[in-house]
Amino acid sequence: GAVVSQHPSRVICKSGTSVKIECRSLDFQATTMFWYRQFPKQSLMLMATSNEGSKATYEQGVEKDKFLINHASLTLSTLTVTSAHPEDSSFYICSARGRGGGTDTQYFGPGTRLTVL
Amino acid sequence: GENVEQHPSTLSVQEGDSAVIKCTYSDSASNYFPWYKQELGKRPQLIIDIRSNVGEKKDQRIAVTLNKTAKHFSLHITETQPEDSAVYFCAASIKDSSYKLIFGSGTRLLVRP
């Protein structure tokens, strides 16, 4: 149980284009999903918290107009990197928190490696 | 806000030896402390977690201890194996309705055969 998928796993795009990343909880309902960014050899940095049916909460320094998050259902959250630039190249990982006991536990997706040329 | 410090940044041990990774946190209200293992290019995987109402938890070769007074917690891996080589992250919860986690900077563990 507690499987989280992410799509695509890898994307290469030209500067100025927008990229959408999907995060799905496959076998549980995710009350909350989290989006992280991880640069090489660094830790996970939380970008935003996404709750189903409400607006995402962004961490300080994260531009909400650049990183659009939609959590339309209890099993799907999307992150759209708008007008991507080379400095946005990174490993983007989502995690999901389910309902019920142990609700603190976050299960991670496999990540999406974004390369902006 | 919550701050989590993790040491050491790198750790090299001989196969069969024990490895210990330590973390400290700043928010005394934090009550959930997971440990994740991340292999290169892969997702972080939860290996063990502990809540503030217990001081120690063990799962086969892995154990975690928590000292609430000192605000630190540690990961212990015994009888290390080469497949334990990875980056390990500790995390602490934010005590609000968000259930956010703040991660440590990570420890790169190398187990030498």
Interface residues (C-beta under 8 A of the other chain):
Chain A: T32 F34 Q42 S43 L44 M45 L46 T49 T57 I93 R97 T103 D104 T105 Q106 Y107 F108 G109 P110 G111 R113
Chain B: Y32 P34 Y36 G41 K42 R43 P44 Q45 L46 D49 R51 F89 S93 S98 Y99 K100 L101 I102 F103 G104 S105 G106
